[in-house]
Amino acid sequence: MSLLSGRSSVVARLASRVDRAVLGQMERRMRGTAPRRRDLDDARARLLDTIEVYRPALDRLDAMFAAPPAVRVEVTPRGEGPEGSRVADLAFESPYVPFHAGHRAEHERHRENLTAHARLYAVRAAARDGAAAARPVMVCIHGWGGGAYWLEERAFAVAYWLRRGYDVALFQLPLHGARAPADHPRGALFPSANVIRTNEAFAQAVCDLRALRRYLARDGAAVGAIGMSLGGYTTALWASVDPALAWAVPMIPAVDMADLMWRHGEDSPARRHAAAAGVDVDLLREVFAVTTPTSRPALVPHRARMVVAGHGDRITPPDHAERLWRHWGECAIHWFPGGHLAQIGRGDAFRAVRRHLDPLHTPPR
């Protein structure tokens, strides 16, 4: 844990202001999917029922997070990309079946979300003993409302990772990007106050990511993940259920969906009515426990874990990163002075991640 210098403290305060300015817009966008007032009247009873439905999945990992079958991947070449890479769009039918039977009809209605999408940037590695060496693959998982490839290519500094010997796959989360229903803006449905949909979307994300990892590792490549914000939460969750994930780097992560919703909804009418109906943050934590990254130990080796956080972050506050860091056995952590959106110091963070990961393998150039 590092102390802020005077200059870094100023940067953190400025970055915090940017985050706060955007928070209101995010909350208004998600409020459109919140339960109606009359639906909140029996909210406590329905949440208690939901907890019981998910309890077996909390007690038994394979109940909700079984390894998916191999998928048939449709590959669409997109030409040349950064650093001489070949770019291809990958698509496959999501193998996920909702654990909560009551969600299956809605799941099937969102037809766009039934296909998983990713964009792969691959460079042919130098031959070793007459055979091409497999480059490790960095799977990048975007934040809330993201998923556009042109934006994520810059957000995750794809050219940097390619130059440093990693291939890169940009994954689109459920109900985002090409997976967003036409009648809902990207991210409006997930995460949301619909706790069942939120749990099921997290589980679907992990299922699809495991299917993608299996495809990317077909030539023996190591496959790991870095995710920002919502993608950081998903990365940490993935690391808790998949022993084949080579490394996990949650960046500016959320790790407690109940706390995040309760904290950011402090002044909302929905929260006041929910509280009056007997709903509190502890009850919400029980509902989300099945997909909370800190509910289970990480399966990724300790040396392959790293947390990246911003001192000025006010959207996924620094205490979330600290909680994950402690849960992960005080693994490697890097702090940058910026915030969630104004990520001042992100370049140094990526370099710190690369220095941490390189000893795990020797990325071929």
C-alpha positions as CSV (number, residue, x, y, z in Angstrom):
1,M,0.0,0.0,0.0
2,S,1.4,3.4,-1.0
3,L,0.9,6.8,0.4
4,L,-0.1,9.6,-1.9
5,S,2.5,12.3,-2.6
6,G,1.4,16.0,-2.8
7,R,1.2,16.0,-6.6
8,S,-0.6,12.6,-6.7
9,S,-3.1,13.8,-4.1
10,V,-4.0,16.8,-6.3
11,V,-4.4,14.4,-9.3
12,A,-6.6,12.1,-7.2
13,R,-8.9,14.9,-6.2
14,L,-9.3,16.2,-9.8
15,A,-10.0,12.7,-11.0
16,S,-12.5,12.2,-8.3
17,R,-14.5,15.2,-9.5
18,V,-14.7,13.7,-13.0
19,D,-16.0,10.5,-11.6
20,R,-18.7,12.3,-9.5
21,A,-19.8,14.3,-12.5
22,V,-20.5,11.1,-14.4
23,L,-22.1,9.2,-11.6
24,G,-25.4,11.0,-11.8
25,Q,-25.7,10.2,-15.5
26,M,-24.9,6.5,-14.9
27,E,-27.5,6.3,-12.1
28,R,-30.2,7.9,-14.2
29,R,-29.5,5.5,-17.1
30,M,-29.7,2.4,-14.8
31,R,-32.8,3.8,-13.0
32,G,-34.9,3.1,-16.1
33,T,-34.5,-0.7,-15.3
34,A,-35.3,-0.4,-11.6
35,P,-38.3,-2.2,-10.2
36,R,-41.6,-0.2,-10.1
37,R,-42.8,1.0,-6.7
38,R,-45.6,-1.5,-6.5
39,D,-43.1,-4.3,-7.3
40,L,-41.0,-3.3,-4.3
41,D,-43.9,-3.8,-1.8
42,D,-43.0,-7.5,-1.3
43,A,-39.3,-7.1,-2.2
44,R,-38.0,-8.6,1.0
45,A,-40.0,-11.8,0.6
46,R,-39.0,-12.2,-3.0
47,L,-35.3,-11.6,-2.2
48,L,-35.4,-14.2,0.5
49,D,-36.9,-16.7,-2.0
50,T,-34.1,-15.8,-4.5
51,I,-31.5,-16.4,-1.9
52,E,-32.9,-19.9,-1.4
53,V,-32.8,-20.6,-5.1
54,Y,-29.2,-19.7,-5.4
55,R,-28.0,-21.3,-2.1
56,P,-27.1,-24.7,-3.8
57,A,-25.0,-22.9,-6.3
58,L,-23.1,-21.1,-3.5
59,D,-22.4,-24.5,-1.8
60,R,-21.5,-26.4,-5.0
61,L,-19.3,-24.7,-7.5
62,D,-20.3,-26.8,-10.5
63,A,-24.0,-26.1,-10.0
64,M,-23.8,-22.7,-11.6
65,F,-20.2,-22.6,-12.9
66,A,-19.6,-26.0,-14.6
67,A,-17.0,-26.0,-17.3
68,P,-18.8,-25.3,-20.6
69,P,-18.5,-27.7,-23.6
70,A,-16.3,-26.9,-26.6
71,V,-18.0,-24.3,-28.9
72,R,-18.0,-23.9,-32.6
73,V,-16.3,-20.5,-33.3
74,E,-17.1,-18.5,-36.4
75,V,-14.1,-16.5,-37.4
76,T,-14.4,-13.4,-39.6
77,P,-11.1,-11.9,-40.7
78,R,-10.8,-8.1,-40.3
79,G,-7.5,-7.5,-41.9
80,E,-4.3,-6.1,-40.4
81,G,-4.2,-4.4,-37.0
82,P,-1.6,-2.8,-34.8
83,E,2.0,-4.1,-34.7
84,G,1.4,-6.2,-37.8
85,S,-1.3,-8.3,-36.1
86,R,-4.0,-10.1,-37.9
87,V,-7.4,-9.2,-36.7
88,A,-10.4,-11.5,-36.6
89,D,-13.9,-11.3,-35.1
90,L,-14.9,-14.4,-33.2
91,A,-18.5,-15.4,-32.5
92,F,-20.1,-18.5,-31.0
93,E,-23.4,-19.6,-29.5
94,S,-23.3,-18.9,-25.8
95,P,-23.5,-22.3,-24.0
96,Y,-25.0,-20.8,-20.9
97,V,-28.3,-22.0,-19.5
98,P,-29.6,-19.8,-16.7
99,F,-29.4,-21.5,-13.3
100,H,-32.6,-19.7,-12.1
101,A,-35.4,-21.3,-14.0
102,G,-37.5,-18.2,-13.6
103,H,-35.1,-16.2,-15.7
104,R,-34.9,-18.6,-18.7
105,A,-37.8,-17.0,-20.7
106,E,-36.3,-13.5,-20.4
107,H,-32.9,-14.9,-21.3
108,E,-34.2,-16.4,-24.5
109,R,-36.0,-13.2,-25.4
110,H,-32.8,-11.3,-25.7
111,R,-31.7,-12.9,-28.9
112,E,-28.7,-10.7,-29.5
113,N,-27.3,-11.9,-26.1
114,L,-27.3,-15.5,-27.1
115,T,-24.2,-15.1,-29.2
116,A,-20.9,-14.3,-27.6
117,H,-18.4,-12.0,-29.4
118,A,-14.7,-11.2,-29.2
119,R,-12.1,-9.6,-31.4
120,L,-8.7,-11.3,-31.6
121,Y,-5.4,-9.6,-32.4
122,A,-2.8,-12.2,-33.2
123,V,0.9,-12.1,-34.3
124,R,2.6,-15.1,-35.6
125,A,5.4,-15.9,-33.1
126,A,9.0,-16.8,-34.1
127,A,9.6,-20.4,-34.7
128,R,11.2,-22.5,-32.0
129,D,12.8,-25.8,-33.0
130,G,10.9,-25.7,-36.3
131,A,7.5,-24.9,-34.8
132,A,5.8,-21.6,-34.2
133,A,5.7,-20.8,-30.5
134,A,2.3,-20.0,-28.9
135,R,2.1,-16.4,-27.7
136,P,0.2,-15.9,-24.4
137,V,-3.2,-14.3,-24.9
138,M,-4.5,-11.4,-22.8
139,V,-8.3,-11.4,-22.6
140,C,-9.5,-7.9,-22.0
141,I,-12.9,-7.3,-20.3
142,H,-14.4,-3.9,-20.6
143,G,-16.4,-1.8,-18.1
144,W,-20.1,-0.9,-17.8
145,G,-21.6,0.5,-21.1
146,G,-18.4,-0.4,-23.0
147,G,-17.6,-3.1,-25.6
148,A,-17.0,-1.1,-28.8
149,Y,-13.9,-2.5,-30.2
150,W,-12.4,0.8,-31.5
151,L,-12.7,2.2,-27.9
152,E,-11.5,-0.9,-26.1
153,E,-8.5,-1.2,-28.4
154,R,-7.3,2.1,-27.0
155,A,-8.5,1.6,-23.4
156,F,-6.5,-1.6,-23.1
157,A,-3.5,-0.4,-25.1
158,V,-3.7,-3.3,-27.4
159,A,-0.6,-2.2,-29.4
160,Y,1.5,-2.2,-26.2
161,W,0.6,-5.8,-25.3
162,L,1.2,-7.0,-28.9
163,R,4.6,-5.3,-28.9
164,R,5.4,-7.0,-25.6
165,G,4.7,-10.5,-26.9
166,Y,1.1,-11.1,-26.0
167,D,-1.8,-11.7,-28.4
168,V,-5.0,-9.9,-27.3
169,A,-8.7,-10.7,-27.3
170,L,-11.3,-8.1,-26.6
171,F,-14.4,-9.7,-25.1
172,Q,-17.9,-8.3,-25.1
173,L,-19.8,-8.8,-21.8
174,P,-23.4,-10.0,-21.9
175,L,-26.0,-7.4,-22.9
176,H,-23.2,-5.1,-24.1
177,G,-21.8,-4.3,-27.5
178,A,-23.3,-6.5,-30.2
179,R,-25.0,-8.4,-27.4
180,A,-27.2,-5.5,-26.3
181,P,-30.9,-5.7,-27.3
182,A,-31.8,-3.2,-29.9
183,D,-34.4,-1.6,-27.6
184,H,-32.0,-1.0,-24.7
185,P,-28.8,1.0,-24.7
186,R,-25.5,-0.9,-24.0
187,G,-25.3,-1.7,-20.3
188,A,-28.8,-0.6,-19.3
189,L,-29.8,-4.2,-18.4
190,F,-26.6,-5.4,-16.7
191,P,-25.9,-4.8,-14.0
192,S,-29.2,-3.4,-12.8
193,A,-31.6,-3.5,-9.8
194,N,-32.9,-6.8,-11.3
195,V,-30.8,-9.0,-9.1
196,I,-31.6,-12.3,-10.9
197,R,-30.7,-10.9,-14.3
198,T,-27.5,-9.5,-12.8
199,N,-26.5,-12.8,-11.2
200,E,-27.3,-14.7,-14.4
201,A,-25.4,-12.3,-16.6
202,F,-22.3,-12.6,-14.4
203,A,-22.5,-16.4,-14.6
204,Q,-23.1,-16.2,-18.4
205,A,-20.0,-14.0,-18.8
206,V,-17.8,-16.5,-17.0
207,C,-19.3,-19.4,-18.9
208,D,-18.6,-17.7,-22.3
209,L,-15.1,-16.6,-21.2
210,R,-14.2,-20.1,-20.2
211,A,-15.4,-21.3,-23.7
212,L,-13.4,-18.5,-25.3
213,R,-10.3,-19.5,-23.2
214,R,-10.6,-23.1,-24.3
215,Y,-10.6,-22.0,-27.9
216,L,-7.7,-19.6,-27.5
217,A,-5.6,-22.2,-25.7
218,R,-6.1,-24.9,-28.4
219,D,-2.4,-24.5,-29.6
220,G,-1.1,-24.6,-26.0
221,A,-1.2,-20.8,-25.4
222,A,-1.5,-19.5,-21.8
223,V,-4.6,-17.4,-21.5
224,G,-5.1,-14.8,-18.8
225,A,-7.3,-11.8,-18.2
226,I,-7.3,-8.2,-17.4
227,G,-10.6,-6.3,-16.8
228,M,-11.6,-2.8,-15.9
229,S,-14.5,-1.9,-13.5
230,L,-17.3,-4.2,-14.3
231,G,-14.7,-6.2,-16.2
232,G,-12.5,-6.2,-13.1
233,Y,-15.4,-7.7,-11.1
234,T,-15.8,-10.3,-13.9
235,T,-12.1,-11.1,-14.0
236,A,-12.0,-11.6,-10.2
237,L,-15.1,-13.8,-10.4
238,W,-13.6,-15.8,-13.3
239,A,-10.5,-16.4,-11.2
240,S,-12.6,-17.9,-8.4
241,V,-14.1,-20.6,-10.6
242,D,-11.6,-21.5,-13.4
243,P,-8.3,-23.2,-12.4
244,A,-7.1,-23.1,-16.0
245,L,-7.0,-19.3,-16.1
246,A,-3.3,-18.4,-16.3
247,W,-3.4,-15.0,-14.6
248,A,-6.0,-12.5,-13.4
249,V,-5.6,-8.7,-13.2
250,P,-8.7,-6.9,-12.0
251,M,-8.3,-3.1,-12.6
252,I,-10.3,-0.5,-10.8
253,P,-12.5,-3.4,-9.8
254,A,-15.9,-3.6,-8.1
255,V,-16.1,-6.6,-5.8
256,D,-19.4,-6.0,-3.9
257,M,-22.4,-5.3,-6.1
258,A,-24.7,-4.8,-3.2
259,D,-22.5,-2.2,-1.6
260,L,-22.1,-0.4,-5.0
261,M,-25.8,-0.3,-5.7
262,W,-26.7,0.7,-2.1
263,R,-23.9,3.4,-1.9
264,H,-24.6,5.0,-5.3
265,G,-28.4,4.8,-4.9
266,E,-28.3,6.6,-1.5
267,D,-30.5,9.5,-2.5
268,S,-32.8,7.6,-4.9
269,P,-36.5,7.0,-4.3
270,A,-36.1,3.3,-5.1
271,R,-33.6,2.9,-2.3
272,R,-35.9,4.7,0.2
273,H,-38.8,2.6,-0.8
274,A,-36.7,-0.6,-0.7
275,A,-35.5,0.3,2.8
276,A,-39.1,0.9,3.9
277,A,-40.0,-2.6,2.6
278,G,-37.3,-4.2,4.8
279,V,-34.5,-4.5,2.2
280,D,-31.0,-3.5,3.3
281,V,-27.4,-3.9,2.0
282,D,-26.9,-7.1,4.0
283,L,-29.9,-8.8,2.4
284,L,-28.6,-7.7,-1.1
285,R,-25.2,-9.2,-0.2
286,E,-26.8,-12.6,0.4
287,V,-28.6,-12.4,-3.0
288,F,-25.4,-11.5,-4.8
289,A,-23.1,-13.9,-2.8
290,V,-23.3,-16.6,-5.5
291,T,-21.5,-14.3,-8.0
292,T,-19.4,-12.2,-5.6
293,P,-15.7,-12.6,-6.3
294,T,-14.8,-12.7,-2.6
295,S,-17.3,-15.6,-1.8
296,R,-14.7,-18.2,-2.9
297,P,-10.9,-18.5,-2.8
298,A,-9.1,-17.6,-6.0
299,L,-8.1,-20.6,-8.1
300,V,-5.4,-18.7,-10.0
301,P,-2.0,-19.1,-8.4
302,H,-1.0,-16.3,-5.9
303,R,1.9,-15.2,-8.0
304,A,-0.4,-14.8,-11.0
305,R,-2.8,-12.4,-9.3
306,M,-2.5,-8.6,-9.3
307,V,-4.9,-5.8,-8.5
308,V,-4.7,-2.3,-10.1
309,A,-6.5,0.6,-8.5
310,G,-6.9,4.3,-8.7
311,H,-6.6,6.6,-5.6
312,G,-9.1,9.0,-7.1
313,D,-11.7,6.4,-8.1
314,R,-15.2,7.3,-6.9
315,I,-17.2,4.9,-9.1
316,T,-15.6,1.7,-7.8
317,P,-14.1,3.1,-4.7
318,P,-10.6,2.1,-3.6
319,D,-11.9,0.1,-0.6
320,H,-13.2,-2.4,-3.1
321,A,-9.8,-3.0,-4.5
322,E,-8.3,-3.2,-1.0
323,R,-10.9,-5.9,0.0
324,L,-10.0,-8.0,-3.1
325,W,-6.3,-7.5,-2.4
326,R,-6.8,-8.8,1.2
327,H,-9.0,-11.7,0.0
328,W,-6.4,-12.6,-2.5
329,G,-3.7,-13.0,0.2
330,E,-2.3,-9.5,-0.2
331,C,-1.1,-10.3,-3.7
332,A,0.7,-7.8,-5.9
333,I,-1.1,-4.4,-6.2
334,H,-0.4,-1.2,-8.1
335,W,-1.9,2.1,-7.3
336,F,-2.1,5.0,-9.9
337,P,-3.1,8.5,-8.9
338,G,-6.0,8.9,-11.3
339,G,-9.7,7.9,-11.0
340,H,-12.1,5.7,-12.8
341,L,-12.5,7.7,-15.9
342,A,-9.5,10.1,-15.8
343,Q,-7.0,7.2,-15.5
344,I,-3.9,9.3,-15.0
345,G,-1.0,7.0,-14.5
346,R,-2.6,4.1,-16.5
347,G,0.5,3.7,-18.7
348,D,2.6,3.1,-15.6
349,A,0.0,0.6,-14.4
350,F,0.2,-1.4,-17.6
351,R,4.0,-1.5,-17.4
352,A,3.7,-2.7,-13.8
353,V,1.3,-5.4,-14.9
354,R,3.7,-6.5,-17.7
355,R,6.7,-6.6,-15.3
356,H,4.6,-8.8,-12.9
357,L,3.4,-11.2,-15.6
358,D,6.5,-11.6,-17.7
359,P,8.3,-13.9,-15.2
360,L,5.3,-16.3,-15.4
361,H,6.4,-17.2,-19.0
362,T,8.6,-15.8,-21.7
363,P,6.4,-14.2,-24.2
364,P,7.7,-14.9,-27.7
365,R,8.3,-11.8,-29.8
